[in-house]
Amino acid sequence: MDDLGDLTGPSAGARIEVRRLDPVPDLGTMAARTGGDLVWLDSALPDGAPDTARPRARWSVLAWTDGPFRARFRHQDRRASVDVATPATRWFGPSSTDDRPAFAVLAELLNRTPQLPEPIAGCGFALGWIGFLGYELGRESGGPDRTADGHADADLRFVDRAVVVDHTGGVWALTLVADSEPAASAQNRVWLETVTGAPSRADVADAAKGLPAGGSAATGRESRADYERAVDACRAEIREGNAFQVCLTTSFSVPRADREARADPGADPQLDDPHLSDYLRMRASDPVPFGAYLRLGPLRVASRSPERFLRIDADGSVLAEPIKGTRRRLADAAADAAVRDDLAVSAKDRAENVMIVDLLRNDLLRTAIPGSVHVERLCEVETYASVHQMVSTIGAVLPTGTSRADVVLAAFPPGSMTGAPKISAMVIADRLEGAPRGVYSGVIGYFSASGAVDLSVVIRTLVTVVDASGRVRSRTLGAGGAVTWSSVAADEADEVVTKTRSVLGSVGAAAHW
């Protein structure tokens, strides 16, 4: 076992203990064996992925939320609640509720979080806060005043137990101990010694084999004709000079899979999790760098996102990697190559991408050292299992001591999901969409105790809300695209359908307008 030793300052006596696991565990099996809440940040790449994408898919994290030092931050109905287990009150104080903005509470929690060095070279995750921030928190950065429907606007957990996988080799279990809390530390040491790298359970492996038969309809929130009219309304706003680009979205109500309908009604809905089975099928058919499965209270979030929002290293280096421009993959190799080449030279798609790059440069400059914001690559095409996408990279450097919550707030929501200028585009989209987006268009990831942050954009994501018995109250998939003056309404509607295929196909459904 590796011991990182004592630290100084507010983290004195707190440290991470590490054990390398052998054999290599299957994280899907570990997630299936776990009752209660968890967050799985799940990285992968399809065969033939470009070398530029490989660093984004190096690390996966499976974090448990039930450790003795646990804490929970939730923001719902414009109120913050912080629930703290007794051993963690020395850092976060007692459980509380108040009506402060979410990012103000998050900044305070991050300031109180034990400052811990990265336990694994090259990996920013050193335990800490993990979960999601929903799109409606954009109201705190000047966006429309909405809240999510039926679930929290944010749910982050302070986790003291996790397994980290380096896809270039190596798997480690991490746990937090503190000299001031010997009983809680002893519990975590027992967990560290007993967590195993068991091979994949057969029934978990089977869940990823084959796609459900049939083709049930995922019903659009509005008709295709209504969406096309909304595209034209965005173009009218652009003509009037109210925006350059508007990210217009919609959602589809996804029917329950046959597997779920046949589930034993007496089974524990968390130990026998049909939503995890859905996610395992998604990941088998569509490897992406920023996959995620979240089981947090009533939410089940299954995300196949290829897009990073922000990465902040412990030293203050910042990276944003927006995606704008998408083409469907084709089975014929020559036709597929032609589609990729068309995306690479598309003036419309390049314009969409460049607008968001400029927006993000402005967002990062609000907290970065002046002169440090720079574009590392512009409009490069990357290929994934189901789509070709155009990606750019913007870098920056933060002043020492900059609050990570302030950096995220300054750039939130992700510009690739708003349009430009951001506030005006958000107002236009909100009026035309007429509904909250919830988790979709927000971010998933972690705020590490090391000061590192890594957050993905919530796209290609199935969001399910269940009741106390595990019955589905709602299951939705959001999708949309960037509207510019040169947009054609029918083409934009086609792009929406393209973006639904990888997720809906994995659960035996198809978009129906």
N, C-alpha and C positions, 0 to 999 in steps of 0.2 A: 504494500500500500504506500502511496506517495502522500506525504504530509507537506503542505505548503508553508507551515510555520505561522507564528504569530504576526499580526499586523499592528500598526500604530494608529493613533487617532480614534475616530468614532467606531472603527472596526476592531479595536484591540481585543484579542482573544478569539475572534471569529476567523474561520479558515475553511477552505474546501479540502476534503480528503477524497482521494481518487483511487480507483481500482481498475486495472485493465481486465477486460472480460475475454474469456476464451472457453468454449468456442464463440465465434461471432454470433450475436443474437439476431433473430428476425424481429424487427420492431413491430411488424404487424401482429405477430404472435404475442409479444409483450403487451401491446395495446389491447388485444382481445382478452387477455387474461385479467385485465385490470378493471375493477369496478370503480365507480366514482368518476370524477372529472380528470381530464388530462388534455395536454396539448402536444401534438406530434407535428414538428416541422420536418418535412420529408422531401429531400432533394434527390433528383435523378436527372439523367439526360438520355435522349434517344440515341441509338447508334448513328454515327456519322455527324454528331453535333459539332459545331465549330469550336476550336480551341479557346476562343474568347469567352465562350459560355461556361467552360469547365470550372473556373474558380467559384462561380456562383452556385455550383451544385456539389461542392466538396463535402459539406457538413449536413448531417441530420441530427435532430434533437427530439427525444421523447421525454417529456417532463410530467411528473406526478404532482398533484396539487394537495395531497393529503398529509404531507410531512409535518412534524411537530412545530417547525418554524413558519408555518404557512400564514399567508395573509391574502386578502382579496380586496381589490378595488373595482367598484362597479359604479357606473354613472347611468341613471335611468330616470326618466321624467324630470330631467334637469336637477336631480339631486345626487350627490356623491355619497356612497357608503363605503366605509373601510372596515372590514371584519378581520380582526387580528387574533391569532392563537396566543395564549399567554406567554410562551417562551419568546415570541417576536415583539412583545410590547416594549422591550428596552430600546428597540430601534424605531418602531412605527407608532408607539403610543397605544392607548386603548381603542377599541372599536368605536366608530363615530359615524354620524351622518351630518351633512350640511348642504347648503345650496350654492356652494362655490362652483365656478366653472371646472370642467373635468381636467383641463390642462394645468390649472393652478394647483389642484390637489395632486396630480401626477408629479409636477415639479417638486412639491414638498416631499412626496414619498421617495422619489429618486434621491433627493438630498439626504434623506435619513437612511437610505439603504447602505448596508455595510459595503465598504470599498474593498474589493477583492481582486487580486491579480488573475489573469487568464491562466487556468490550470493546464491547458493543452496548447502547445505552440501552434500558432496560426488560427486558432479558433477563438472568436470573441466571446463566446458564451461562457459565463462564469456564474451560473445560476442567476437569480434575479426575477424580474417581472416579465410575464409571458402571456399572450392572449391577443385581443383585437381591440381596435378603435374604429367605430363605425362612422359612416359617411356623414351622418347628421351632426357630428361634432364640428363640422365645418361652420356651424353657426357661431362658433367662438373665434373664428378668423374672418368674420364678416359675411358669411353665407346666409341662406334662408333659415328662418327660425322654425325648424321642425325637430321632432324626435322620432326615433325608430318606433315601429308598430309591433308591439307584442314581445319585445325583448330589450335588453339594455343597449345604450349607445356605446358603452365601453365595458369590457370585462377583462381585467388583467389580474394574474395570480402571482404572488411571490412564491417561487418554488425552491425547495431545498433538496430535491432529489431529481436526478435526471440521468439518462444515458445518452452519450454523444458518439456518433459514428463519423469517422473520417473515411470517405469513400475511396481515398487513395491507400487506405490501410490503417486499421486500428479502431478499437471500440473501448470506451471508458464509462464507468459509472462514477458520478459525482455526488457528493453530499456535503451539507453544511454542518459544522460543529461549532460550538462556542463554549469557552471555559466557564462563562457565567451560568450556563444551563446544562449541567452534567446529565440530568435525566433525559432531556430531549436529544442531546448529543449521543447518548448511549443508544437510543432508538435508531438514530440515523446510522450509527456504526453497524448495528445489527442488520439494517436494510442493506448497507453497502456490502457486507459479507455474504448475504443470502440472495441478492439479486443475481440471476443467472443468465447465461447466454445460451438458452435452450434452442434447439433446432425448431424450424417452423412446424406448428401443429398442422396435421393434415387438413382439418376442416377449415382452418384459416387460409391455407394455400389454395384449397379448392374454391374459396370465395372469389379468387382472382381469375379463375379459369372460365373462359367463355363469357359471353354477354347474355343477358336475359332474352328469352325469345319474345317475339311479338314487337309491336310498335305502338304503344299507347301514346295518346296525344298530350303534350304539354301545352296548356292553353295560354295564349297571350293575354296580358292585362288589357290590351286594346286590340283592335283589328289591325291587320297590315295596312289597310287604307288609312286608318287614323294615324298610324306611325308615319306613313309617308306624308300626310298632311302636316304633321309636326315637324318633319324635316324641312318642308317648304316654309313653315313658319320661322324656323331657325334661319333659313336663307334670307327671309325678309328682314329679320333683325340684323343680320350681317350687312345687308344692303343699306340699312339705315345707319350703319356705323356703330351699333350697340355691342358688337362682338366681332372677332375675327374667326373664331371657331367655337362651336358649342358641342359638348359631348352629350348627346341625347341617348337616354337609355330607356329600357322597358324591362318587364319581368314576365316569366312564364311559371304558371302553377303546374308542378310536376306531380303526377299521380303516384300513389304508393306502388312499389314493386310487388310482384306475386310472392316473392320470398317473404316479404314483410307481412303480407296479408295472411300467410299460412303459419306465421310464427306462433309458438305456444303462448297463449294469453296469460299463463301463469308464470312465465319465465321472467327473471330479473331483466328489465329493459336495458340495464347498463352492462351486465355480464354477457348477455346475449344481444349484441348491438347490431341490428340489421343495417344501420347507417354506416357503420364501419365496413361491413361487407360491400356496400355500394362504393365506398371509397377505395377499397382494395381492387375492385374491378376498374375504377377510374385510373388508378395509378398503373395497373398492368397494361392498359391500352394507350396511355398518354404520359410518358415520363416528362417531367418538367423540373426546373431548378427550385421552384417555390411552392411545392405541394404542401398541404397542411390538412390535418384532421383535428378538430376541436370538439370536445365534449365538455361543455361548460353550462351547468345548470340545465335550463330547458333547451339549450341550443345544441345542434349538431351541425358543424360546418365542415364541408368536404370541398377543398379548394385545389384546383389544378392550375395555379397561376404561373406563367413564365416570367412575370415582371417584378423586378425589385423597385420599391419606392425609395428608401434611403438606407444606406449603410453608413454608420458612424463608427470608426475605429476608436479604441481606447485613447489613442494619441491625438484625437480630434480631426483626423482626415475624414472627409465626407464624400460619398459617391451616390449619385442618382442615375437610374438607368430606365428612362421612359420608353415605352413602346407605342408607336403610332404607325399604322399601315399593316394590313393583314390580308393574306391570300390563303385560300383552301388548298391543301395538298391534293394532288391527283395520283391515281394509281399508275398511269403510264409515265415512265421515267422521263421521256423526252417532253411530254406535255407539262409535267411537273417542273422541269427545269425552265421551260418557257414562262410559266407562271411566276417562278421566282425571279427571273430576269425582268419580267414586266414590272414587278413590285420595285425592283432596284432602281428603275429609271422613271417611275411614275411621278410626274410633277405634283399631282394632288397629294399623294401620300408623303412625299418629301416636305411639302408645305405644311401638312398637319404636324409632322414630326418636328420640324424646325420651330414652329410656333410654340410647341410645348417645351422644347429645349430653351428657348428664350424666356418662357415663363419660369422654368425651374432655375435658370441662372438668377433671375430676379428674386425668387423665393429664398435661394441659398444665400444671396448677398445680404439679406436682412440680418443674418447672424454670423456670417463668415468674415474672416479677415479681408478687408478690401484688397482687391488685386489677386486674391487666391482662387476665385471662381474661374474655371476653364472648361472647355469642351475637349474631352479626350478622344471621342470618336463620334461621327455624325452619320446617321442614316445607313447603318450597316444592316444587311439582311441576315437573319438567323433562321434556321430551319428546325422545326419541332415535329412531333409525330403527326399532328393533324393540320398544322398551319405553317406558313412562312410569315415572319414578322420583321418589321423594321425597328431597329434599336439604336439609341444613342446613349452616350455616357458623359455626365457632367461631374466634375470634381471640385472640391473646395477644402479649406482648412479653417477650423474654428479657433477663436481665441481660447487660451487656457481658462478652464473653469466655466465654460459656457454650459448652461442647462440643456440637457438633451431634450427635455420637454419643450423648451422654447424653440429649438431647431425644428422639431417635428411640427409644432403649431404654425411656425412661419411658412411651412410648405404644405400644410394640410388644408383640404383633402388633396390627394395626388392630382397634379395638373393634367395628367393624361386622362383623368376621369371627369374633368370640369370643362376644359376649353379655355379660351383666352379672349380678353382679360378675365382673370379667374372669377372675381365676384360677379361681374355682369353676366358672364356665361352661366354661372350657377343659378342666378336669379331666373334667367330665361329658361333653362332646363327644368328648374323646379316648377315653374308655372305650367309648362307644357306636359310634364310628366304627372303632376298632380298627386304624387305619393312619395313617401320616404323610400330611400334605398336600403337603409339598415346596414348590415355587415358589408353587403356588396358596395364596391367603390371605396371602402375604407382600407384599413391595413391590418395585417397579421404579422406577428413576430415577437421579438424580445427587446427589453431594455436590461442589459446585463449589469451585474454588480461590478463588472470591470470598467464600466463607462461605455462599452460598445453597444451599438444598437443595430438591428437588422430587421427591416420591415418590408413585406411584399404588398403589392397592390391586389386587392380582393377582386379578381375577375375569374371567369370559368369556375364558378363556385356555387355549389348546391347548399342552401341554407334551410335547415329544418328546425321547427319549433315543436316541442312535444309537451304533453301535459304530465302530471305527476305519475301517471301509470305508464308512460311511454308512448301513448297514442299520439299520432301526428296531428297537430293543429294546423300547420302550414308547411309547405315545402316549395321553395321557389328558386328559380335560376334567373339572375339578372344578366342582361346583355345590352350592348349598344355600340355606338360608334361616333366618330368625330364628324360633325357637319361643317363644311366650309361653303363658300360661295359657289364653288365648282361642283358641289355634290349633286348627284342625281338621286331622287327619292327612292326609286326602285332599287338602285344599286345599294343604297344604305340599308334598306330592308333585307336585301340578300346577305349583306355582311353580318347583320344581326344573327340570321339563321346559321351562317357559317360558324360563328363563335359559340353557338349552343351545341354543336354536333358532338364534340368530344365528351362532354359531360352527359348529355341526354342519351347518347348512344350507349353509354356504360350502364345506364339504369333502364334500358329497354324503352326509351321514349324518343319522341321527335317533336320539334317545335311545330305548333299548329296555329296559324293566323287565319 
